[in-house]
Amino acid sequence: MKLKIFNFSEYSLRRYNFKIVFLIAALCIMGYLVVTSALSNDPTRDSTLEKQLMGIAIGALFMIVLSVIDYHFVLKAAPLIYIGVVAILALVLLIGVTYYDATRWFRIGTVQFQPSEFAKIGVIVVFAAYFASNKERINKPLVLIIAAALFGVIAFLIYSEPDLSTTIVVTFIFLSLLYVAKISYKWILGVLAVVLPVGGFILYKLVNDVDESGVLRHYQLNRIMAWLHPDQFRTSGLNTQQENSILAISSGQLYGKGLNNTSFESVKNGNFLYEEDCDFIFSVIGEELGFVGSLAVLSLMTFLVLECFKIGFRAKDMGGRLIAVGMGSLLAFQTFVNIAVATGLLPNTGLPLPFMSAGVSSMLSLFIGMGVVLNVGMQRRNPDSDW
């Protein structure tokens, strides 16, 4: 049977998940308003906001177009997508733009984009296709070895930028897909029996033998140690950003101080926050929208993740299920890490809050992924079944 790009005979408008569209729109609108307030004292404010609007507009267009492209066609293109992801990740290491000793970006004119953001979506599509095509042999050693090798190339390239946080995200996505593909618990327990003691030993060596370990960079290890032993690193300034973030969130109390407020008591207005439009945007949400606003953001994101999982549950085949669950896992994990860092539950690391943080690359990649999820939903099995 010839594969079609547009398989309209299988689509139904009543299956189109407009709830996802509404949730994404609500998050983008709230995100734009919070970014506007976060950059109130920033000279690059207008340029950043223009790029944010451009990212939302182009991303929405991509999502609409991809929502009517048969996801089976996308899965069929997985080998090309894998080659493209590896090529662009390798290329950025050679000719990418470097900031603070990290080479993660391409710059074209005034526009800058981060390939690793698109690699997240690539990992979902590539391994959804691979695991779906090997669903009957998922527990065969050769199948798992090939999967690990293919993923290892992507993870190594991202880690080499260096970008530990994104490496952790794609690893979580890969493991989530592997679990949904129904890997045997024997494999899971066997791997844990090896990884836990080895991981513990490596962590011990990292903490006690910094100069000889090449697994973590010096600054990465310092962040972890400062988080574990804040009193010992009090004068280093490594915890200052998170301490100010926690202060900002707690000062918002129930209803917050209001967007674009001019209060002298504002942590944000006092320029005590950095990356407040991106990695620490939740600090601004907590301070200016309070507990109620923070709860609204968490609720919208929770509903969006659940809609992805619902589509995965109803998907007509394993490939569709893996795509939908993979996107839901990406949104859930990245949201958790972003908020956990802002509230001091995890060491300081840079990850944007989905659909809310400033950043064209993150915005476009998420819209692209959600467009494919919408198409999975249009072709679901038992369309009238309950969740």
Buried (B, 14 or more C-beta within 10 A) or exposed (E): EEEEEEBEEBBEEEBBBEBBBBBBBBBBEBBBBBBBBBBBEBEEBEEBBEBBEBBBEBBBEBBEEBBBBBBBBBBBBBEEBBEBBBEBBEEBBEEBEEEEEBBBBBEEEEEBBBBBBBBBBBBBBBBBBBBBBBBEEBBEEEBBEEBEEBBEBBBEBBBBBBBBBBBBBBBBBBBBBBEBBEBEEEBEEEEEEEEEEEEEEBBEEBBEEEEEBEEBEEEBBBBBBBBEEBEEBEEEEBBBBBBBBBBBBEBBEEEBBBBEBEBEEBBBBEEBBBBBBBBBBBBBBBBBBBBEBBEBBBEBBBBBBBBBBBBBBBBBBBBBBBBBBBBBBBBBBBBBBBBBBBBBEBBBBBBBBBBBBBBBBBBBBBBBBBBBBBBBBBBBEEEEEEE
